Amino acid sequence: MKMVSVWALLIAVLLIGGCSSGESFFRAGYDFSGVDKVAIVAIEGTVKSEPARNQIADFFAMELLKKGYAPVRRSQVKALLKEEELELTDLTTAEGATITGEVLDVPVVLVADIPHFGREISMTAMMIDVKDGSVLWMGRGSGQTGGALAAIFGIFTGDDDGSSVSGKEAEMLGGITGEVLGVTDGVLSIREAKEARKVVKRMCRSLPPKPAGKL
């Protein structure tokens, strides 16, 4: 009985420690029916590896699809910018984002910044109108991967810090890009991917859906 109680307490602590939160706001009165494609141009911050950034970008792409938009994935954006031989130092600025949107011929771009990614995750994201550089939607969110207690629990579940997203797990958690599948270096651990996915979902709850039939 004591062993069961210890495990119950440990799991409860992990669940509390892993809670994610998010909120977002959109520009009232804006006609989102005119928005078809949304290019995910930048995922900046403390996430350094390209595969991990592409995974997080794909989480945003999933939410855009749910809302009826046609996302242009970050990996596609980078390839197109390379073809155009366009190099911008900061795609997260309104100026850099709008220039990129014009090159890609999309009305709206999405950029995200991740100042913390480890035991604690925090991120902000915004959709920018390419024509005038104004912000149409902005969200922020945070979460925790569980820290040391989660690592101990992961030893028994097989979900330790060293485990990476691959195969079907990668497809479910956003590692659906060709760059990520089959790659183990630089991708998010399963626990990191799950928590990042939750944060993005909560951030995008108030993202206005595109009216049906207007895509």
Long-range contacts (C-beta under 8 A, 24 or more apart in sequence): 10-149, 10-152, 10-153, 11-153, 13-149, 14-146, 14-149, 14-150, 14-153, 17-144, 17-146, 17-147, 17-149, 17-150, 18-143, 18-144, 18-145, 18-146, 18-150, 18-195, 19-143, 19-144, 20-121, 20-141, 20-142, 20-143, 20-144, 20-195, 20-198, 20-199, 20-202, 21-141, 21-142, 21-143, 21-199, 21-202, 22-139, 22-140, 22-141, 22-142, 22-199, 22-200, 22-201, 22-202, 22-203, 22-204, 22-205, 23-139, 23-140, 23-141, 23-202, 23-203, 23-206, 24-137, 24-138, 24-139, 24-140, 24-203, 24-204, 24-205, 24-206, 24-207, 25-137, 25-138, 25-139, 25-206, 26-136, 26-137, 26-138, 26-206, 26-207, 26-208, 27-134, 27-135, 27-136, 27-137, 30-136, 32-136, 32-208, 32-209, 32-210, 32-211, 33-210, 33-211, 33-214, 34-107, 34-214, 35-69, 35-107, 35-108, 35-136, 35-210, 36-69, 36-70, 36-107, 36-210, 36-214, 36-215, 37-69, 37-70, 37-71, 37-72, 37-106, 37-107, 37-108, 38-64, 38-69, 38-70, 38-71, 38-72, 38-106, 38-108, 38-109, 38-110, 38-127, 39-71, 39-72, 39-77, 39-100, 39-101, 39-104, 39-106, 39-108, 39-109, 39-110, 40-64, 40-71, 40-72, 40-73, 40-74, 40-77, 40-109, 40-110, 40-111, 40-112, 41-74, 41-77, 41-91, 41-97, 41-100, 41-101, 41-104, 41-109, 41-110, 41-111, 42-74, 42-91, 42-92, 42-96, 42-97, 42-111, 42-112, 43-74, 43-111, 43-112, 43-114, 44-90, 44-91, 44-92, 44-111, 44-112, 44-113, 44-114, 45-112, 45-113, 45-114, 45-115, 45-116, 45-117, 45-123, 46-114, 46-115, 46-116, 46-117, 46-118, 47-114, 47-117, 49-185, 49-186, 49-187, 50-179, 50-186, 51-175, 51-177, 51-179, 51-180, 51-183, 51-185, 51-186, 51-187, 52-186, 52-187, 52-188, 54-175, 54-177, 54-179, 54-180, 55-165, 55-173, 55-174, 55-175, 55-177, 55-180, 55-187, 55-188, 55-193, 55-196, 56-112, 56-114, 56-123, 56-174, 56-188, 56-196, 56-200, 57-112, 58-174, 58-175, 58-176, 58-177, 59-174, 59-196, 59-197, 59-200, 59-201, 60-110, 60-112, 60-125, 60-200, 60-204, 62-174, 63-200, 63-201, 63-204, 63-207, 64-110, 64-204, 64-207, 66-204, 67-204, 67-207, 67-208, 67-209, 67-210, 68-209, 68-210, 68-211, 68-212, 68-214, 68-215, 69-210, 69-215, 70-215, 71-110, 72-104, 72-106, 73-177, 75-177, 75-178, 75-179, 77-104, 80-104, 94-128, 94-133, 94-134, 94-135, 95-133, 97-128, 97-130, 97-133, 98-128, 98-129, 98-130, 98-131, 98-132, 98-133, 101-128, 101-130, 102-130, 106-130, 107-131, 108-136, 116-142, 117-192, 117-196, 118-145, 119-144, 119-145, 119-146, 119-147, 120-144, 120-145, 121-145, 121-192, 121-195, 121-196, 121-199, 123-196, 123-199, 123-200, 123-203, 125-200, 125-203, 127-207, 137-207, 137-208, 139-203, 139-204, 139-206, 139-207, 140-203, 141-199, 141-200, 141-202, 141-203, 142-199, 143-195, 143-196, 143-198, 143-199, 144-195, 145-189, 145-191, 145-192, 145-195, 146-191, 150-191, 154-191, 159-189, 159-190, 159-191, 160-189, 161-189, 161-191, 162-189, 163-189, 163-190, 163-191, 164-188, 164-189, 164-190, 165-189, 165-190, 165-193, 173-197
